[in-house]
Amino acid sequence: MICRRRSTGSTEAGERRGRRKATAFPWHALAGTACALLGTAAGALAQGTPAECVAPGSSLRLDHVPVAAGDLEALSRRLTDEFGFRVQDGGRDENGLHNAKIPFGDGTRLELRTVDGPADPEASGADEARRYADLIADGGGGAYVALSGLSLDEVLAVAADLEPELSVEEAGARSRAAFPPDHPLHAVLFVDPDQESAEPSAAPEHANGAQGLQAVWVMVEDPERLTRFLLAFGARDCGPSRHPEHLYGRAVGIRGGTVYVVDALLWLADPGSAPVVSLTVRGGPGSVSDNIVLGNAGGLWIELRPPAEEGG
C-alpha cells in the first residue's frame, strides 16, 4: 500500500505508522506514556512542518538514506508514475542486493534496496544482505542515515573519545565508518566523500521538482547520546521539534540539513524495525507540497516541501 496526502497541515498518524510493532519489555512498559502523548498531540493537530534547522559550519552533511523494500520493481514504478521521482536502476551487487537510486541535484540521494537472490557467504558484505533481509521481513523502511563531509580518518578522530566502537568496514567496493549492529547508534553511518564522488553522479530532473534531502527522522534507543555525538562535529542543537504526524524528536542541524533524533523506547519501536521513519525532500520552484506514505517500505513517510515552505 502507498498512501498520499497533500498539504502538510493535516495528519494520518494512525494509518502512517503502521504502527512500529510493540514488543515485550522494555518497549511495552512505556505504552501508557506514549499513548498519553498521542492523546495530547491529537488535540493539537497540525501546526505545520518544523522549521528548518541547519548548521552551515558543521563538518557533516546528509549524504543518502538506504531504504529496504520487499518489491523493488513495484516501489520504483509507483515512485516514478505516481509521485514524480526519477528512479535509476543500480543493478545487483555481490551480496545479493538489487539497488535502485533516486539521485538529487545537490548530491544527496535515496537508495532503494531489496534482497535479490542468496548472498555470497564469503563476501565481505554478507552480513549487510542479512540485515536487509531482516528489515524486509519486518516490513522494510529506512535502514540508515548516511552522512559525509569528512574523510573516514577524520570521522574516527572525532569519534575516538566519544564513540570508540565506530570503525571502518568494507561495504562492497567501498568503505564506511559504522557501529556494530547491536550498538545504540547503529542507524548512523559515515561514507567517504571522495569514494562517493567517484560514482557516476548525473542527477536527473524529477517531475515533482525534488532537489535533495533536507531532513531525516531517525529512531534510536539513546537519543541524547546521538545528539551529543553529532554536536561533536559542529552540529547545532535546535531543541525539541515535532513532525506533522506528531512524532516528537530533537532537531540537530548539520550542513544543509537536519537530523531529527527520536526516542525509539518512547515510541515503542520494534528493535528489529527500520530506524529511519520519515524524510523531507526539498522541492524546486514548481513543486507542490506533498506527503507520501510508503506502506510497502515500512510506512516510510516522505514529505516534499517546496521552497516557499522552508523555515515555516
C-alpha positions, 0 to 999 in steps of 0.5 A: 500500500502507498498512501498520499496526502497533500498539504502538510497541515493535516495528519494520518498518524494512525494509518502512517505508522503502521504502527512500529510493532510493540514488543515485550519489555522494555518497549511495552512498559512505556505504552501508557506514556506514549499513548498519553502523548498521542492523546495530547498531540491529537488535540493539537493537530497540525501546526505545520512542518518544523522549521528548518534547522541547519548548521552551515559550519558543521563538518557533516552533511546528509549524504543518502538514506538506504531504504529496504523494500520487499518489491523493488520493481513495484516501489520504483514504478509507483515512485516514478508514475505516481509521485514524480521521482526519477528512479535509476536502476543500480543493478545487483551487487555481490551480496545479493542486493538489487539497488535502485537510486533516486539521485538529487541535484545537490548530491544527496540521494535515496537508495532503494534496496531489496534482497535479490537472490542468496548472498555470497557467504564469503563476501565481505558484505554478507552480513549487510544482505542479512540485515536487509533481509531482516528489515524486509521481513519486518516490513522494510523502511529506512535502514540508515542515515548516511552522512559525509563531509569528512574523510573516514580518518577524520570521522574516527578522530572525532569519534575516538573519545566519544564513540570508540566502537565506530570503525571502518568496514568494507561495504562492497567496493567501498568503505564506511565508518559504522557501529556494530549492529547491536550498538545504540547508534547503529542507524548512523553511518559515515561514507567517504566523500571522495569514494562517493564522488567517484560514482557516476553522479548525473542527477536527473530532473524529477517531475515533482521538482525534488532537489535533495534531502533536507531532513531525516527522522531517525529512531534510536534507543539513546537519543541524547547520546546521538545528539551529543555525538553529532554536536561533536562535529559542529552540529547545532542543537535546535531543541525539541521539534515535532513532525506533522504526524506528531512524532516528537524528536530533537532537531540537530542541524548539520550542513544543509540539513537536519537530523531529527533524533527520536526516542525509539523506547518512547515510541515503542519501536520494534528493535528489529524495525527500520530506524529511519521513519520519515524524510523531507525532500526539498522541492524546486520552484514548481513543486507542490507540497506533498506527503507520501506514505510508503506502506510497502517500505515500512510506512516510510513517510516522505514529505516534499516541501517546496521552497516557499515552505522552508523555515515555516 
